[in-house]
Amino acid sequence: MNQFSFQYPLAFGLIVLFVVCAKYCSERSRAIYFPHIESLMLRSGANKSSLLLWLKWIGIVGAITALASPVITKEYHDIHKNGRDIMLVIDASDSMRQGGFDPSDPYRNKFQVVKEVMNDFIDKRPDDRIGVVTFADVAFIASPLTFEKEFLKDIIAYQQLGIAGKRTAINDALVQTYGVLSKSKAKSKIVILLTDGQDNMSKIAYQDIKNIIEKSDVKLYTIGIGDQRDYNGRYLKDLAKAGKGEAFGAYNSDMLSQIYDEIDKLEPSKLNDKKIVQHTYLYTYPLFVAILALLLFVYLRNRRGV
């Protein structure tokens, strides 16, 4: 925001002094040290030139304006985004077809609810890069890490049940995910794994993926949804512990939304907001006008022999 002001506005009070002096002060015929100082005072004679009068007061007002120091102040915020890299790992196995997860609409299946909640989470993270890994029999990278949130939500909308098979390969999905984040240079990296089942299809052994997670600087949050008997809560807790994160459980859509909100609070985006004030001083312009006007004033007076 640009704002024009004067640093020393009280200097304009000198104009009143000049006006009063021009009216009441008697003019000296000659000055010893400043031979033309009397020319700055108003003459009451009939031969007074209106041009000289204008030049004199332009010079006086210009000089006082320069003394008041006009300045344009510009304020802006230098915001450095220091967001996180987040990978959302979605279970798209056949068990996600089950309904009843949303109390307000029992006909919606768990996968539909999860996609909606994920979209809400993405909208709350404008300063983060987010990617998606979808898994069932196999795991694949549905979207690389990106700041393009609308593109990301379109990708999520395209994900369908059965696109990767019917069973559950959690370990394989985590290997894909950690492979993506291993190339990330972000200071903070997060994985949010969501599943409603137990790993029954992975080619990667549990101990191998656990070692990968423990050696990584990526924080892992796990979410089991639906009936607790359907997913292995102990397994998800062990994974989260290895990833220095937390494990959650949600048996309906409201709890799932609350979990994503909690993760959003646990992992706030960092913004360094530094206020910068820039001053542009303009006193040289009225000073130049004042000097030019007074020089022209003195020149014309001498030329006319006033």
C-alpha positions in Angstrom: 0.0 0.0 0.0 1.4 3.4 -1.0 0.8 6.4 1.3 1.9 10.0 0.6 2.8 12.2 3.6 5.2 14.9 4.9 7.8 14.0 7.4 7.8 17.5 8.9 4.4 19.0 8.1 4.9 21.8 10.7 7.4 23.4 8.3 4.4 24.7 6.4 3.9 27.2 9.2 6.7 29.2 7.7 4.4 30.2 4.9 2.3 32.1 7.4 5.5 33.8 8.7 6.4 34.9 5.1 2.9 36.2 4.4 2.8 38.2 7.6 6.3 39.5 7.0 5.5 40.5 3.4 2.6 42.6 4.7 4.0 44.2 7.8 7.8 44.1 7.6 9.5 47.2 6.2 11.8 46.5 3.3 15.5 47.4 3.7 17.0 49.2 0.8 20.1 47.1 0.7 21.8 44.3 2.6 25.5 44.1 3.2 26.0 40.4 3.1 23.0 39.3 1.0 22.5 42.0 -1.6 19.3 40.5 -3.0 17.5 39.4 0.2 15.2 42.4 -0.1 14.0 41.1 -3.4 12.2 38.2 -1.5 9.9 40.7 0.2 6.8 42.0 -1.4 6.9 45.6 -2.9 3.9 47.8 -2.6 4.9 49.9 -5.6 2.8 50.2 -8.7 5.6 48.9 -11.0 5.6 45.5 -9.3 5.7 42.7 -11.8 3.0 40.0 -11.4 5.5 37.5 -13.0 8.1 38.3 -10.4 5.6 38.0 -7.7 4.6 34.5 -8.9 8.2 33.4 -9.2 9.0 34.7 -5.7 6.2 32.8 -4.0 6.7 29.7 -6.1 10.3 29.7 -4.9 9.3 30.3 -1.2 6.5 27.6 -1.2 8.7 25.2 -3.1 11.6 25.6 -0.6 9.3 25.1 2.4 7.7 22.1 0.7 11.1 20.6 0.3 11.8 21.4 4.0 8.6 19.5 5.0 10.1 16.5 3.2 7.4 14.9 1.1 7.7 11.1 1.1 5.9 8.1 -0.3 5.7 5.2 2.1 5.2 1.7 0.7 4.4 -1.2 3.0 4.4 -4.8 1.8 4.7 -8.2 3.4 7.5 -10.5 2.3 6.0 -13.9 2.8 8.2 -16.9 2.5 6.2 -20.1 2.2 7.8 -23.1 4.0 5.1 -25.7 3.4 5.3 -29.4 3.7 5.3 -32.2 1.2 2.4 -34.5 1.9 1.5 -37.8 0.4 -2.0 -39.2 0.7 -2.2 -43.0 0.5 -5.7 -44.2 -0.3 -7.1 -47.7 0.0 -9.1 -48.5 -3.1 -9.7 -52.2 -2.4 -13.1 -53.9 -2.7 -13.8 -53.5 1.0 -14.1 -49.7 0.5 -17.3 -50.3 -1.4 -19.1 -50.9 1.9 -21.9 -48.4 2.7 -23.2 -47.1 6.0 -20.0 -45.2 6.8 -21.8 -41.8 6.5 -24.8 -41.6 8.9 -26.4 -38.9 6.9 -26.3 -40.9 3.7 -26.1 -44.7 4.2 -26.0 -45.4 0.5 -22.6 -43.7 0.0 -19.7 -46.1 0.2 -16.6 -45.5 2.2 -14.5 -44.6 -0.8 -16.8 -41.8 -1.8 -16.7 -40.3 1.7 -12.9 -40.6 1.9 -12.5 -38.7 -1.4 -14.7 -35.9 -0.2 -12.9 -35.6 3.1 -9.5 -35.6 1.3 -10.7 -32.7 -0.9 -11.6 -30.7 2.2 -8.1 -31.4 3.6 -6.4 -30.3 0.4 -8.3 -27.0 0.4 -6.9 -26.3 3.8 -3.3 -26.8 2.7 -2.7 -24.1 0.0 1.0 -23.8 0.8 1.8 -27.5 0.7 2.7 -29.8 -2.1 0.4 -32.8 -2.0 0.5 -36.1 -3.9 -1.6 -39.2 -4.0 -0.9 -42.9 -4.0 -3.7 -45.4 -4.7 -3.5 -49.0 -3.8 -5.3 -52.3 -3.8 -3.7 -55.4 -5.4 -1.0 -53.1 -6.6 0.0 -49.5 -5.7 0.6 -46.7 -8.1 1.3 -43.0 -8.0 -2.0 -41.3 -8.9 -0.5 -37.8 -8.6 3.0 -36.6 -8.0 3.6 -33.8 -5.5 2.0 -30.7 -6.8 0.8 -27.2 -5.7 -2.0 -27.4 -8.3 -4.9 -28.2 -6.0 -7.6 -28.2 -8.6 -5.6 -30.6 -10.7 -5.1 -32.8 -7.6 -8.8 -32.9 -6.8 -9.6 -33.8 -10.4 -7.2 -36.7 -10.1 -8.9 -37.9 -6.9 -12.3 -37.6 -8.6 -11.0 -40.0 -11.3 -10.0 -42.7 -8.8 -12.5 -45.6 -8.8 -12.9 -48.8 -6.8 -11.3 -51.7 -8.6 -8.9 -49.5 -10.5 -6.0 -51.3 -8.8 -7.6 -54.6 -7.9 -9.7 -55.9 -5.0 -7.2 -56.9 -2.3 -4.9 -54.8 0.0 -1.2 -54.2 -0.5 -0.3 -51.6 2.2 3.4 -52.3 2.4 3.8 -52.0 -1.3 1.9 -48.7 -1.3 4.3 -47.3 1.4 7.3 -48.3 -0.6 6.0 -46.3 -3.5 5.2 -43.4 -1.2 8.6 -43.3 0.5 10.3 -43.5 -2.9 8.5 -40.3 -4.0 9.4 -38.5 -0.8 13.0 -39.6 -0.9 13.5 -37.2 -3.8 11.8 -34.4 -2.0 14.0 -31.5 -0.6 11.3 -30.2 1.7 12.3 -29.8 5.4 9.0 -31.5 6.5 7.6 -34.5 4.8 4.4 -36.3 5.8 2.5 -39.5 4.8 -1.2 -40.1 5.7 -2.1 -43.7 5.1 -5.8 -44.6 5.1 -7.1 -48.2 4.9 -10.1 -50.3 6.0 -8.4 -53.6 5.7 -5.4 -55.8 6.5 -2.4 -56.2 4.2 -2.9 -59.5 2.3 -1.3 -58.8 -1.0 2.1 -57.0 -0.5 5.3 -58.4 -1.9 7.3 -56.3 0.6 7.6 -57.9 4.0 6.4 -55.9 7.1 9.9 -55.8 8.7 11.4 -54.4 5.5 8.9 -51.5 5.2 9.2 -50.9 8.9 13.0 -50.5 8.5 12.5 -48.1 5.6 10.1 -46.0 7.7 12.3 -45.9 10.8 15.4 -44.7 8.8 13.4 -42.0 7.0 12.8 -38.5 8.1 9.2 -38.7 6.9 6.4 -38.5 9.5 3.7 -41.2 9.1 0.1 -40.9 10.2 -2.2 -44.0 9.9 -6.0 -44.1 9.8 -8.1 -47.2 10.1 -11.7 -46.7 9.1 -14.8 -48.8 9.6 -15.2 -51.6 12.0 -12.1 -52.1 14.1 -12.3 -55.8 13.4 -11.8 -55.2 9.7 -8.4 -53.5 9.9 -5.3 -54.4 12.0 -5.1 -51.6 14.6 -1.9 -52.9 16.1 -0.2 -53.0 12.8 -1.2 -49.4 12.0 0.0 -48.2 15.4 3.4 -49.9 14.9 3.8 -48.3 11.5 2.9 -44.8 12.9 5.3 -45.3 15.8 8.1 -46.2 13.4 7.2 -43.1 11.5 7.2 -40.9 14.6 3.5 -40.1 13.9 0.1 -41.1 15.3 -2.5 -43.8 14.6 -6.2 -43.0 14.4 -9.4 -44.9 14.0 -12.7 -43.7 12.5 -15.9 -45.7 12.4 -17.9 -42.9 10.6 -17.5 -40.0 8.3 -17.6 -37.4 11.1 -14.8 -39.0 12.9 -12.8 -39.2 9.7 -13.2 -35.4 9.1 -12.2 -34.7 12.7 -9.0 -36.8 12.2 -8.0 -34.9 9.1 -8.7 -31.7 11.0 -6.5 -32.9 13.9 -3.6 -33.7 11.5 -4.0 -30.3 9.9 -3.5 -28.7 13.3 -0.6 -31.0 14.2 1.2 -30.1 11.0 0.7 -26.4 10.4 2.2 -24.8 7.3 5.0 -22.4 8.1 4.8 -18.9 6.8 7.5 -16.3 7.5 5.7 -13.0 7.2 8.1 -10.0 7.3 6.7 -6.5 7.1 8.9 -4.2 5.0 8.5 -0.4 4.8 10.1 1.4 1.9 10.4 5.2 1.9 10.8 7.3 -1.3 11.8 10.8 -0.6 10.5 13.5 -3.0 12.1 16.7 -1.5 14.4 17.1 -4.5 11.5 17.9 -6.9 10.1 20.9 -5.0 13.6 22.0 -4.1 14.5 22.0 -7.8 11.4 24.0 -8.7 12.2 26.5 -5.9 15.8 27.0 -7.0 14.8 27.4 -10.6 12.0 29.9 -9.7 14.3 32.0 -7.5 17.1 32.1 -10.0 14.7 33.2 -12.7 13.3 35.8 -10.2 16.8 37.3 -9.5 17.7 37.2 -13.2 14.6 39.1 -14.3 14.9 41.7 -11.5 18.5 42.4 -12.5 17.6 42.5 -16.1 14.8 45.0 -15.5 16.9 46.9 -13.1 14.3 46.7 -10.4 
